[in-house]
């Protein structure tokens, strides 16, 4: 791949960036073998009342396509080119509408459901996050390189959220320690709200913040997310800056005795006070004005900061935009499960997850702990997918490397995350992604399991030593079955269909081998599963 130059149009701002030329050019027309587009899950969406939304409709695109929608709720429109649904749904309720996508070869239609109410993220979020490769050093050009890769190769299958991870407000991140240095100057507005460092994010100048970058991603049909540290900047507290939209100042909100153990940027916030709530409302109103769709809040779940989580949840409900809330890092205490499932859309069940077998093996223990708390709008998060090229220049963790996970382990990882289901956030440098891994990430049946509209979590139904069988009920009577071999040698695993209460004849689709078997409910799925590997099936009853 050769370096090249492109001009990126960000509304009124135009930035020339160095990019990597991707190996396959984006097709502008239809080939002789072109096929009609197809709509893909998710087919359910959630939105908060009186809040702006950005809801990407997923469809395969062969050449130029056009989206239309019938019976959209008042206040919402669909972008004919991208399929993104935007606007404000002001009235609570459940709305059914039909989306149609067409090209010159044919068309596809499907019914969608939008629930305007208390729950969003009705299927697990999917996308790319900058942390696993860039740490705290990512810049605007690098974000756009990876976003273009998602747009070109992954978006048609459901990957639709682009997240800039931590410390985007530090203009001196490259020479500084990974997590910043005490007392360093950070980009901040007059109300003590951190803003993007303009030398790393040039479109952020003139008070734009992330607004133009978000606009550019939205124009591609992608959602935009940011990482934040829990709390209020120490610099804002030292200067006692006013809190926007309130009578309070930074010292009124700060808890100077509650500090992050690994990042020196912030003091905690007294989330149970009017001043603390005013501060969080002020920053989320700023993020809403930028067009942020997803916020990952760090230093929150371990230990569990209940008052600040309450304040952030309330701020999102009143900021004017539907924002997905992710809490990090874990392990989140299980005794706080009932609180977190009501106040966040995803939360980390593990510490930082990296490309080693012990971490992957431990996720099975964590998943058993959280089985009862999976459902639409609240997803236990097994963490990002450390696949592909990781840790640029030896930061953030370990040497610069391609993922240490074997192909077997990648198959196990993706099978388990999709079955649970956990949010899917890729973390490596995407242009270096091996084709074999990209083919896994774009397996349509795998993603359909993860994004199934029923939102029912998987259950461990059987284990023998290091082997486990997990089952997840899907929509329309289908069932997903995962066989996992955590041992160091191949094993043969058998799952009798009678144990799954399936009746009549069953079509068993092997997700990874892309093969089918016709069985009766008196038969069994028998499969050889390699060491540290998984087999994944979708079972479709054909006679009831």
N, C-alpha and C positions, 0 to 999 in steps of 0.2 A: 504494500500500500504506500502510495506516494503522498507527501504533504502537498497541500494546495491552499489557495486563498479563496474565500467566499465573502460576499457582503451579506450580513444578516440584518434584515429590516425589522426594527423593533418600534413600530409606530412612527413617531417623529424622530426616533434615534436610529442611526445607521452605524453599525460597527463592523469593521473589517477584522476577521479573525482567521488564524491559521487552523485548518481542519485536516483531518485524515480522509482521503478519498476512499469511499467504501467500495468494496470489490464488485458489487453488482449495482449498476445505475438504476434509479427509480424509473419504472416504466411509465411513459406518458400516454401510450396508446394500447391497443388490444392486439395480441398475437393471434395467429391462426388457431391456437389451442385455447383461447380465452374461454372462461366459463362465467356463469352468472354469479353475482355476489351472494353471500350467505350471512344472515344475522346470527350472532353468537351470544352466549350468556356473558354478563348477567342480564336477566329479563325483569329484575326488580330493582327499584331505586328507593331511597329515602331522602327526605328533605325536611328542614325545620321551617315552620310557618314564618312568613314575612322575611325570608332570607334568600339572598341570591344563590343560585346553584350553577354548577358546571357538571353535567352528567353525560359522560361519553357513551354513545351507543357503539357497540362493537360489531364490526362486519368485515368479512374478507373483501378486498378491493382489487378488482382486475381492471386496470385502466381507470378511466374517469367514471365515478359513480355519483348518484344523486339520491339524497335522503328526503323523505317526506313523512309527515306524521298526521294522523287523524285522531281527533278528540283529545289533543293535549290540553291539560288544565289551563285556564285563563292565566295569562301572565308569562307563559313559557313559549319558546320558539325552538325549532330545530334548525341547525345549520345545514343547508343542503349539501355542502361539500364535505364536511367532516362528520356529520351526525351528532355533534355535541348539542345537548339540550341546555339552554340557558334561560335566565330570567328569574322571576320571583313568583312562587306559588303562595298566595297570601292566605288561602283558606285551608284549614286542616281537613283531612279526609283521605280516602283511598280512591285513586283514579286509574282507570284502565284506558289505554290508548294503543293504537297500532302504528308501527313504524314500517315503512317500505323503503328498500334500497334497490336501485336498478342501475344497470349499465346497458350498453347497446346489445348485449347477448341475452339478458334476461333479468329477473327480479326476484326478490325474496321479501316476505312479510312475516311479522311476528307480533303477538300481543305483549305489551309491557304493562307493569303495574308500578305506579308511583304512590308511596305512602307519605303524606305530609303530616308530620306529627313529632313524636318524641324520639324516634330512632332513625339514624342514618347509617351508611355503610352496611346495607342489608346483605351484602356478600363481602368476603374478605378483600381488603384493598390489595392491588397489584401494581407493581411499578419498579422503578430503579432509584437507588439511593447512593449518594456519592461517597459515603464513609469508607467502605471496605477498600477502596483504591486510593482515594485522595486524602483521607483523614480530614484535617481542618484546613486544607490548602486549596480546595477547589476554586476555580474562577469561572467567570461567565462563559468564556469560550469553551472550556472543558465541559460545562453543563450542557451547552448546545450540541457539542459533538456526540455526547451520549444520548441526548434527547432525539437527535436525528436518527441515530441507530434504532432507538425504540420505535420511532415513527416509521422507519423503513421496514423493519424485520419483525417486530414484536407486537405492535399496536393492533394489528388485525386479529390477534388471538386473545386480546384482553389486557395486555400490559399498558397502563394508561396514566400512571402518576410519576412525576419527576420530582425528586426531593433533594434539595441542597442541604447537606448535613452541617455539622456544628461549626460555630465560630466564624460565620460569614461576615461578621462585623469587625474582624481583626485585619487591618491592612498590612500587618507585619508578620503574617502567619508563617511564611516560609522559613525564616531563620530562627523563629522563636521555638521554645519547647512545644511538643505536640498539643498540650492543653492550655497554652498561654503562660504568660509571666505576670506575677503580681504587680499591680500598679501601672501596667502598660496602657497607653492611650487606645481607646476603642471608638469606633464610629457610633455617635449617639446624637439624638435630636435634643431640643431644648426642654423636652418633657421627660428626659431620662429613658427614652426608648431606643434600643439598639437598632441601627440601620445598616444596610450593606456597605462594606468598604468600597469606595468608588474606584480605587485602583485595581481591585479584583473584579468588580461588577460595574463597568463604565456606564451602563444605562441607568444606574442608581443615582447619578448626579442630579442636581437641581431639584432635590426633594422627591424624586421619583421612587426611591426605594426599590422594591422588586416589581413595581407595577408594570413596567414595560417588558421585563422578562416573562412575567406571568401572561401578559397579553400575547406575546409571541408563542408561548407554549399552547395557550388556549386556541390560537389560530390554527395550530396543528391538530387540534382535537385532544390535547393532553391536559391533564390536571397538574397543578403546581403545588409543591409542598416545601416547607422549611422545617429545620430543626431549631429548637430554642432550649436554652438552659432554664431550669426552674429558678425563679427569683427575680430580683431587681439589681441592676448593675451597681457594684460598689462605688463606682465613680459618681453615679447619680446620687447616692446616699451622702457621699462626702461633700458634694455641692448642694445637697438638699434641694434638688430641682423640683419644680411643681409637677403634679400629676395632671395630665390633660383631662379637661372636662370635669374637674372636681376642685374642691377647696383644700385638698390635701397636698402634702409634699412627700418626697421620697422617704424621709426619716419616719414619717407617720406609718408607712407601710412596711418598712424593713424589719426583719428579725436578724440582727447582726450576730446572734449566737447560733444560727442554723446555716452552716456553710457547706458547700460541696467539698468533698474530701480530695478531689482530683483536678478541679478547675477553679482558678482564683478569681473569676470574673464577677461572681454574683454573691449577694446576701439572700437569705430566704425571705419570703413574704409572709406576713401574718394574714393568712387567707380568711380568717374568721373575723376580721375587722372591716369596717367600711372603707378605710384607706387601702387595705390590701386588695379588696375587691375592686375598688376604683382603679388601682394600678393595672390589674389584669384586664379589666374591661378596656382600658386605654390602649393596651398593646394589641388586643384582638380586634379592636375597631381599626387600628392601623393596618393590621394584616388583612382584614376584610377589604379595606380600601385598595390594597395592592392586588387583590384577586387571589389570595391564598386559599387553597382548597383542603390542605392537609397540614397538620402541625404535629411534629414529634417532640414531646417535652421530656428532657433528660433530667437525671438526678431526682427522680420523682417516686419510683416504685420500690426502691430498696435503699434506705428505709422508706416506708409508705407515708406520703405526705397528704393525709386526708383533707385537711383544711384547704390546702392550695389546690388540690384536685377539684374540690367543691367550687372554689372561686373561679377556676378556669372553665369548668363546665358551664357555670352560670354566665361567664363572659361570652362564651361561644353562642349561647342561646340568645344573647342580646346584642351581638356585634353586627348583625345584618347580613351574615353570609353563612351558608351551610359548610362547616369545616369539620373534617374527620380528625379526631383526637387520638394520638398514639402516645402511650406512656412507656418510659424507658429508664434505666435498664431493669432487669430482674435479678434474682428471682423474686417476683411479686409474692408477698406473703399470702398463703391460701386463706388465712383467717379474714382477709380483706376482700375476698372474692365477691361477696354480695354487694359491696360498695362499688368496687371498680367496674363491675359489669353494668352498673347504672350510670356511671359518670365518665366512662371512656369507651371508645370504639375498639381499641386493641391495646393490649398491655403485655409487656414482656414476661414470659414465664421462666426465661433463662437469663443468665448473665450473657455477656457478649459471646456470640457463637461464631467459632472459627472453623477452619478446615482441618479438623483432626477427629479421629474416630471416637475418642473418649467423649467429646462434646456431643457428637451425633448419637452415640449410644445412650447418653444420659437423657436425651430428649424423650425417650420412651417412658422413663420414670416420671418426668414432668407431665407428659401428656395424660397419663393415668390420673394424676392428681387433679387435672383441670377438666376432665371429661364433662362434668355436670354444668359447666359454665359457658359452653359454646352455644351460640345462636345468633340470629340476625341482629346486627348492630353492636355485638360484643364478641370479640374474637381473641382468645388467648394467643399470644404471638410467640412463636418459636424462634423468632429473629430472622435476620436477613440471610440470603443464600450466598455463601462465600464461594462462588464458582467463577471460573475464568481467571483473568489477570488481577492479582490482589497486591495491595500495600506498595504503592508507588514509592520508589527510592528507599524502601525499608520502613516506611510509615504508612498507616498508623500502628500495625502490629506485625512483627516478624519481618523476614526478608522480602524483598520484591520477588514475586513468584507467581507461577500458575498454580491454581488450587491443588492442594494435596489430596483432595478427595478423588478416589478412583472412579471409574465409570460406574461400577457396581454401587459405590457409596452415593454418587450423585443420583442414581436411580432410586435408591432407598430414601434419600433426602427428599426428593421431589414427590415421590409416592406418598410419604408420610405427611408432608406439609399439606398436600392437596386433599388427602383423605380426612385429616383431623376436623375441619380445615383450618390452616393457619394463613394469615396474610402472606403474600408472595412478593418479596422485595429483593431483586437482584442487586449485587453490590460491586461486582468487578468492573474493569474497564471494558465496555461492551465491544468496541471495534476489534479487540483481540480475542473475543469469545470464540472458542473452538466450534467448528460446525457441528460436531457431535453433541455438544452441550446446547447449542442453539436449537437443534432439532428436538431435544428433550423439552426445552422451555416453550416450544411452539407446538407440542403435542396437543391437539385440540380436545381429545378425550380426557387427558389429564386435567386441563384447565376447566373443562366442563364439570368435572367432579368437584374441583375447588369452588367453582362459582355457582353451584347448583342452587336454584331458587328456594328450595325447602329450608336451607340453612340448618340442617340437623347435623350434629356432631357425630364423629365416629366413636365406636365402642370397642374395647378389647373383649373379644368373645372366646378366645382360647389361647393357651400358651403351653409350650412343652420345652423346658430348658431355655435355650436361647432363641427359640422361634415363637413368633406371635402372629395371630390373625386378628385384624381389625376390620370392622364392618360399618358401613355408613349407608343409611337409607337415603335414596335420592328421590327426586320428583317423578311422578308418573309410574310409581311402583318399581322403579329400578333400584338396584342395590350395588354399591361399590365394595369390593373385597380386596384387602391388601394382605399379602403373605410376606412376613419379614424374617430374615435369617440373620441374627446378630452373632452367629458363630463364625469361626475362621475356616470352615470347610463347607462344601455344598451339602444340601439336604434335600430330600423329597418331602413335600408338604401336601396334605390332602384336606380338603374342606368338603364334607358331605352337604349337598344342597338341602337335605331335609333339616339339617341343623339351623338353616336360615329361614325356615318356615315358608319356603317357596313352593308353589303348587304348579302342577302341570309341566309343560315344557319350558325350557329356559335357554335363551341365547347368551352364551358367555363370551364376551369380547375381551381379548388380552390387550391391554392398553399399550404395552411396550413392544410386543411382537406384532401388533396390528393383525391378529388372527382371530377366527371365530370358531366356537364349538357349539353344537346343538345337543342339549342334554335334557334328561328328565329329572324331576325332583327326587328320584330315587338314586341318581348318580352323584358323582363327586367331581370337584376340580382337583386334579392331581398335577403338581408342577414341581420340577427341579429348580431350586432357588440357590444361586451361588452364594459364596461367603460375603457377608456384609452387603447383601443384595435384597431386592424385593420383586415380587410379582404383583401386578395390579389388574383387577378384572372389573368390568361392568356387567352385571347380570340383568337381563331383560326378560321378564316373563312374557311368553308368547301365547300361552293358554292359561286362563285363570279358573 
